[in-house]
Amino acid sequence: MSPSQTPNGGPIVKEDPDFSPEIRRDKAARALAPGQKADLLAVLLLGPTGSGKTALSLTLAERFGGEIVSCDSVAVYRGMELGTAKPTLEERMRVPHHLIDVAAPDEPYTAGRYMKDARAALREIAARGKLPIVTGGTGLYLRALTEGLFAGPSRREELRVRLHRSAEHHGNAWLHRVLLRLDPASAARIHANDTPKLIRAIEVCLAARRPMSEVMARDPLAGFSLLRIGLNPLRAALYEKLNARCAAMFAAGLVEETRGLLARYGRVKALDALGYRQALVTLDGSSSIQEAIAAAQQGHRNYAKRQLTWFRREPDVHWIAGFGDDVETVRVAMELVASRTEP
C-alpha cells in the first residue's frame, strides 16, 4: 500500500485549514447581501447497497469537517451488526456518527421518527459549525427527511381491526371500492392489493371527514441547501461485491447472531431484514447455509436495483459512475462539495 493511500486504495486527504467550519461559515456570510439569510449546506450521499457510501462519507467528513448521519432503516437497531454493514467501531471513532444503534430490535422505529431524529441531528451538527453528511440507502427515510411526511390523524386500532376483518371476508377489492367512494384520487394511486395503505387511507378519510388527498400536507426540510451525490458503479462489479459481502456475513457468524437476537426478542419485524431473513430460514431447518447465502445474495442484488430506481426519482443528483473509494469518485465528490463551501 502506498503511503498516499488508505487501506481501501483511496487517497489520504488531510483537512485544509481553508475548509475549517469557521472559515466556511465566515466566507458564506460575507458573500451574502446585508440581511440575507444563508441556508446551511447538507450533503446527501445516495446509492445502492455496496456502492461505497460509507468510505466516501468518511473521506468527505475528514476533509471538510463533517459529521455523518446514517440513513439506514436497519442500522438504527442495536445488536444487528453482521447483516447491516454498519460502519465499524474504528470508522465511527474517526468521525462522529448519528442514528446508529438508537433502538432495540423490538422497538418500532418509523420513517416519521427518523425524520424528527435526523432533522434534529442536522441542526445540532450545523450549530457546531460542522458539515452534515447524510449517508445511506433507505429511500423512504431520505424522502421523509427532505420532504417530510403526511401528518395524518392517529391510528384507530378498533377501526383497523374491523377493516382487516372485512377485507378477509370480502377481499381486498372491497377495501378499494370503499376508498373509491371516499376518495377517488387516493384510490387511483393505491393498488387494490395494498391492504395497509388502503386501510390507512380509509382511516384518514373517516377521521378527517374529508378525502385524504385533500388533507395531505408535508413539511419539507427548511434551512438547508442540499447537495445530492449519487454513486452508480458498474452493475457487474457491484453484484460481484454484493455476492462476496453476503458470503462474508455468513462466514463471520450471521446465523449465530440471528439465533441470539431471536432468543432475546422473538420474531420481531427487524429480523425480516435482508440476511437475517435468510438466516432465520436456516435456523428453522428448511434451508442449508449455502442455499441461504445464495438467497441473500439474490436479495441484495434485487434490493440494489430497487434502490437505484428509487434514487433516480430524486431531484438534482450528481451521479458518479464508480465506487465510493475509487480515486476518481473521491476527486469528483470533493470538487462538488468544495464548489458549495466556497463563496
C-alpha positions as CSV (number, residue, x, y, z in Angstrom):
1,M,0.0,0.0,0.0
2,S,1.4,3.4,-1.0
3,P,1.9,6.0,1.8
4,S,-0.5,8.2,0.0
5,Q,-3.4,5.7,0.0
6,T,-5.9,4.4,2.5
7,P,-6.2,0.6,3.1
8,N,-9.1,0.5,0.6
9,G,-7.0,2.2,-2.1
10,G,-8.3,5.7,-1.9
11,P,-6.2,8.7,-1.4
12,I,-5.4,10.0,2.1
13,V,-6.8,13.6,2.2
14,K,-5.8,15.9,5.0
15,E,-8.1,18.7,6.1
16,D,-7.2,22.1,4.7
17,P,-7.4,25.0,7.2
18,D,-9.2,27.0,4.5
19,F,-12.0,24.5,4.8
20,S,-12.4,24.7,8.6
21,P,-16.0,25.1,9.7
22,E,-15.4,28.6,11.0
23,I,-13.8,29.9,7.8
24,R,-16.5,28.3,5.6
25,R,-19.2,29.9,7.7
26,D,-17.5,33.3,7.6
27,K,-16.9,33.2,3.8
28,A,-20.6,32.3,3.2
29,A,-21.7,35.1,5.5
30,R,-19.5,37.7,3.6
31,A,-20.9,36.5,0.3
32,L,-24.5,37.4,1.3
33,A,-26.2,40.6,0.8
34,P,-27.0,42.5,4.0
35,G,-30.0,41.0,5.8
36,Q,-30.0,37.9,3.6
37,K,-30.1,34.6,5.5
38,A,-28.0,31.7,4.2
39,D,-29.2,28.1,4.0
40,L,-26.8,25.7,5.6
41,L,-25.3,23.0,3.4
42,A,-26.1,19.4,3.9
43,V,-24.6,16.6,1.7
44,L,-26.7,13.6,0.8
45,L,-24.8,10.5,-0.4
46,L,-27.1,8.2,-2.3
47,G,-26.6,4.9,-4.0
48,P,-27.3,1.2,-3.8
49,T,-26.0,-1.1,-1.1
50,G,-22.4,-2.0,-1.5
51,S,-21.5,1.1,-3.6
52,G,-19.1,2.5,-1.1
53,K,-21.2,5.3,0.5
54,T,-19.5,4.7,3.9
55,A,-16.0,5.1,2.5
56,L,-16.8,8.3,0.7
57,S,-18.7,9.8,3.6
58,L,-15.6,9.2,5.9
59,T,-13.3,10.8,3.4
60,L,-15.6,13.9,2.8
61,A,-16.2,14.3,6.6
62,E,-12.5,14.3,7.4
63,R,-11.7,16.7,4.5
64,F,-14.5,19.2,5.2
65,G,-15.1,18.9,8.9
66,G,-18.2,16.9,8.7
67,E,-20.3,14.5,10.8
68,I,-22.3,11.6,9.4
69,V,-26.0,11.0,9.8
70,S,-26.9,7.4,8.9
71,C,-30.0,6.9,6.7
72,D,-30.4,3.2,7.1
73,S,-33.6,1.6,8.5
74,V,-31.7,-1.4,10.0
75,A,-28.6,0.3,11.3
76,V,-30.8,2.0,13.8
77,Y,-31.1,-1.3,15.7
78,R,-28.6,-2.3,18.4
79,G,-27.2,-5.8,18.2
80,M,-27.7,-6.2,14.5
81,E,-24.1,-5.9,13.3
82,L,-23.1,-8.5,10.8
83,G,-26.1,-8.2,8.5
84,T,-26.3,-4.4,8.4
85,A,-22.8,-3.4,7.1
86,K,-22.7,-0.6,9.7
87,P,-19.6,1.5,9.9
88,T,-17.1,-0.4,12.1
89,L,-16.3,0.9,15.6
90,E,-13.0,2.1,14.2
91,E,-14.7,4.1,11.5
92,R,-17.1,5.6,14.0
93,M,-14.2,6.7,16.1
94,R,-12.7,8.6,13.1
95,V,-15.8,10.7,12.5
96,P,-18.9,11.3,14.7
97,H,-21.9,9.2,13.5
98,H,-25.5,9.7,14.3
99,L,-28.6,7.5,14.3
100,I,-26.8,4.2,14.6
101,D,-27.8,1.8,17.4
102,V,-30.6,4.1,18.7
103,A,-33.3,1.5,19.1
104,A,-33.7,-2.1,20.3
105,P,-34.8,-4.6,17.6
106,D,-38.2,-5.0,19.3
107,E,-38.8,-1.2,19.4
108,P,-40.8,0.2,16.4
109,Y,-38.7,2.7,14.5
110,T,-40.7,4.5,11.8
111,A,-39.9,6.9,9.0
112,G,-41.7,9.6,11.0
113,R,-39.4,9.0,14.0
114,Y,-36.4,9.1,11.7
115,M,-37.5,12.4,10.2
116,K,-37.6,14.0,13.6
117,D,-34.3,12.4,14.8
118,A,-32.4,13.2,11.6
119,R,-33.6,16.8,11.4
120,A,-32.6,17.3,15.0
121,A,-29.1,15.8,14.2
122,L,-28.7,18.1,11.2
123,R,-29.5,21.2,13.2
124,E,-27.1,20.1,16.0
125,I,-24.3,19.4,13.6
126,A,-24.7,22.7,11.8
127,A,-24.9,24.6,15.1
128,R,-21.4,23.3,15.9
129,G,-20.2,24.7,12.5
130,K,-19.8,21.2,11.1
131,L,-21.0,19.8,7.7
132,P,-23.9,17.3,8.0
133,I,-23.3,14.3,5.6
134,V,-26.4,12.0,5.3
135,T,-25.4,8.6,4.2
136,G,-27.4,5.5,3.5
137,G,-29.7,3.6,1.2
138,T,-33.2,3.7,2.8
139,G,-35.1,5.9,0.2
140,L,-38.2,6.3,2.3
141,Y,-36.2,7.7,5.3
142,L,-34.3,10.1,3.0
143,R,-37.6,11.3,1.5
144,A,-39.0,11.7,5.0
145,L,-36.0,13.8,5.9
146,T,-36.1,16.1,2.9
147,E,-39.8,16.3,2.0
148,G,-41.5,15.5,5.3
149,L,-44.4,13.1,5.9
150,F,-48.1,13.4,5.8
151,A,-49.1,14.4,9.3
152,G,-52.4,12.4,9.4
153,P,-54.6,11.5,12.3
154,S,-53.6,8.9,14.8
155,R,-54.2,5.2,14.3
156,R,-57.6,3.9,15.3
157,E,-57.0,0.3,16.2
158,E,-60.6,-0.7,16.6
159,L,-61.4,0.6,13.1
160,R,-58.3,-1.1,11.7
161,V,-59.4,-4.5,13.2
162,R,-62.9,-4.1,11.6
163,L,-61.4,-3.2,8.2
164,H,-59.0,-6.1,8.3
165,R,-61.9,-8.5,9.1
166,S,-63.9,-7.1,6.3
167,A,-61.0,-7.5,3.9
168,E,-60.7,-11.1,5.0
169,H,-64.4,-11.7,4.4
170,H,-64.9,-9.7,1.2
171,G,-61.4,-9.5,-0.2
172,N,-59.0,-6.5,-0.8
173,A,-61.2,-5.4,-3.8
174,W,-63.8,-4.4,-1.2
175,L,-61.5,-2.1,0.6
176,H,-60.5,-0.5,-2.7
177,R,-64.2,0.1,-3.5
178,V,-64.8,1.7,-0.2
179,L,-61.8,4.0,-0.7
180,L,-63.0,4.8,-4.2
181,R,-66.3,6.1,-2.8
182,L,-64.5,8.1,-0.1
183,D,-61.5,9.4,-2.1
184,P,-61.3,8.6,-5.8
185,A,-57.9,10.4,-6.1
186,S,-56.2,8.2,-3.4
187,A,-57.9,5.1,-4.8
188,A,-56.4,5.8,-8.2
189,R,-52.8,5.7,-6.8
190,I,-53.1,2.9,-4.3
191,H,-53.1,-0.7,-5.6
192,A,-56.2,-2.8,-4.9
193,N,-54.0,-5.4,-3.1
194,D,-52.1,-3.0,-0.9
195,T,-54.1,-3.6,2.2
196,P,-52.1,-1.5,4.7
197,K,-52.2,1.6,2.5
198,L,-55.9,1.1,1.8
199,I,-56.8,0.8,5.4
200,R,-54.7,3.9,6.4
201,A,-56.4,5.9,3.6
202,I,-59.9,4.9,4.7
203,E,-58.9,5.6,8.3
204,V,-57.7,9.1,7.4
205,C,-60.8,9.9,5.4
206,L,-63.1,8.8,8.2
207,A,-61.2,10.7,10.9
208,A,-60.8,13.9,8.9
209,R,-64.2,13.7,7.3
210,R,-62.6,14.7,4.1
211,P,-60.7,12.8,1.3
212,M,-57.1,12.1,2.3
213,S,-55.9,13.6,-0.9
214,E,-57.4,16.9,0.2
215,V,-55.8,16.9,3.7
216,M,-52.4,15.6,2.8
217,A,-49.7,18.1,3.8
218,R,-46.0,17.6,4.0
219,D,-43.3,19.6,5.9
220,P,-40.2,20.0,3.8
221,L,-36.8,20.4,5.4
222,A,-36.1,24.1,5.8
223,G,-32.9,26.0,6.4
224,F,-30.6,23.7,4.5
225,S,-29.3,23.7,0.9
226,L,-29.0,20.1,-0.2
227,L,-26.1,18.7,-2.3
228,R,-27.1,15.2,-3.6
229,I,-24.2,13.0,-4.7
230,G,-25.1,9.5,-6.1
231,L,-22.9,6.5,-6.6
232,N,-23.6,4.2,-9.6
233,P,-20.8,1.7,-10.1
234,L,-20.9,-0.8,-13.0
235,R,-23.6,-3.3,-12.3
236,A,-21.4,-6.4,-12.8
237,A,-18.8,-5.1,-10.4
238,L,-21.5,-4.1,-7.8
239,Y,-23.1,-7.6,-7.9
240,E,-19.7,-9.3,-7.5
241,K,-19.1,-7.2,-4.5
242,L,-22.5,-7.9,-3.0
243,N,-22.1,-11.6,-3.5
244,A,-18.8,-11.5,-1.7
245,R,-20.1,-9.4,1.1
246,C,-23.1,-11.7,1.7
247,A,-20.8,-14.7,1.9
248,A,-18.6,-12.9,4.3
249,M,-21.5,-12.0,6.6
250,F,-22.5,-15.7,7.0
251,A,-18.8,-16.7,7.4
252,A,-18.5,-14.1,10.2
253,G,-21.4,-15.7,12.1
254,L,-24.6,-14.1,10.9
255,V,-26.6,-17.3,11.7
256,E,-25.3,-17.2,15.3
257,E,-26.0,-13.5,15.7
258,T,-29.6,-14.1,14.4
259,R,-30.0,-17.0,16.9
260,G,-29.1,-14.7,19.8
261,L,-31.5,-12.0,18.6
262,L,-34.3,-14.5,18.1
263,A,-33.8,-15.8,21.6
264,R,-33.8,-12.3,23.1
265,Y,-36.5,-10.6,21.1
266,G,-38.5,-13.2,19.3
267,R,-39.6,-12.9,15.6
268,V,-39.6,-9.1,15.5
269,K,-40.1,-7.2,12.3
270,A,-36.5,-6.1,12.3
271,L,-35.4,-9.7,11.7
272,D,-37.2,-9.6,8.3
273,A,-34.2,-7.5,7.0
274,L,-32.1,-9.0,4.3
275,G,-29.6,-11.5,5.6
276,Y,-31.4,-12.0,8.8
277,R,-34.5,-13.3,7.0
278,Q,-32.4,-15.9,5.2
279,A,-30.5,-16.8,8.4
280,L,-33.9,-17.5,10.1
281,V,-34.7,-20.0,7.4
282,T,-31.6,-22.0,8.2
283,L,-32.5,-21.9,12.0
284,D,-35.9,-23.2,11.0
285,G,-34.2,-26.1,9.3
286,S,-35.8,-25.5,5.9
287,S,-32.7,-24.3,4.2
288,S,-29.0,-25.1,4.1
289,I,-26.3,-22.5,4.7
290,Q,-25.4,-22.4,1.1
291,E,-29.0,-22.0,0.0
292,A,-29.4,-19.2,2.5
293,I,-26.3,-17.4,1.2
294,A,-27.5,-17.7,-2.4
295,A,-30.9,-16.4,-1.4
296,A,-29.3,-13.5,0.5
297,Q,-27.1,-12.7,-2.5
298,Q,-30.1,-12.6,-4.8
299,G,-32.0,-10.5,-2.3
300,H,-29.2,-7.9,-2.1
301,R,-28.9,-7.7,-5.9
302,N,-32.6,-7.1,-6.2
303,Y,-32.5,-4.5,-3.5
304,A,-29.7,-2.7,-5.2
305,K,-31.9,-2.5,-8.3
306,R,-34.8,-1.1,-6.4
307,Q,-32.6,1.5,-4.7
308,L,-31.3,2.8,-7.9
309,T,-34.9,3.0,-9.3
310,W,-36.0,5.0,-6.2
311,F,-33.0,7.3,-6.1
312,R,-33.3,8.2,-9.8
313,R,-36.5,9.9,-8.8
314,E,-34.5,12.2,-6.5
315,P,-34.0,15.7,-7.9
316,D,-30.7,17.2,-8.9
317,V,-28.5,14.2,-8.1
318,H,-24.8,14.4,-9.3
319,W,-24.3,10.8,-10.3
320,I,-20.7,9.4,-10.3
321,A,-20.1,6.1,-12.1
322,G,-17.9,4.4,-9.6
323,F,-17.5,3.1,-6.0
324,G,-17.0,5.4,-3.1
325,D,-13.4,4.5,-2.6
326,D,-12.3,5.0,-6.2
327,V,-9.8,7.8,-6.7
328,E,-11.8,9.5,-9.4
329,T,-15.0,9.2,-7.4
330,V,-13.3,10.9,-4.5
331,R,-11.9,13.6,-6.7
332,V,-15.3,14.5,-8.3
333,A,-17.1,14.4,-5.0
334,M,-14.6,16.7,-3.3
335,E,-14.9,19.2,-6.2
336,L,-18.7,19.1,-5.8
337,V,-18.6,19.8,-2.1
338,A,-15.8,22.4,-2.4
339,S,-17.9,24.2,-5.0
340,R,-20.7,24.6,-2.4
341,T,-18.5,25.5,0.5
342,E,-16.5,28.3,-1.2
343,P,-18.2,31.6,-1.9
